[in-house]
Amino acid sequence: MLLPIIVTHQLVVLFDQIQGLLRLKEPAVLLRCRKEDHHHVESVLHSAKHEYASKADVHQPEIFVDHDVYLPPAPSHHDAHGQFW
């Protein structure tokens, strides 16, 4: 029997964090995100560190979320691809 999987924004953020950590293989990471995603990142940070450590068979990395510098916001739906010439 197949069960439906509900993909939430938090789940997507978690998988993105795990993928990034697995690629970097660093013991400590400074993480920057968009200001509007900050609460999503914080909500899955512990789970991402635990999942990464178990997959990579290493200690949980230190992840510092930058609270001063944020990535640019997502484009609006009105101007999603910038100006068209």
Secondary structure as GFF3:
##gff-version 3
##sequence-region A 1 85
A	DSSP	alpha_helix	9	24	.	.	.	ID=ss1
A	DSSP	beta_strand	28	31	.	.	.	ID=ss2
A	DSSP	three_ten_helix	35	37	.	.	.	ID=ss3
A	DSSP	alpha_helix	38	56	.	.	.	ID=ss4
A	DSSP	beta_strand	62	65	.	.	.	ID=ss5
###
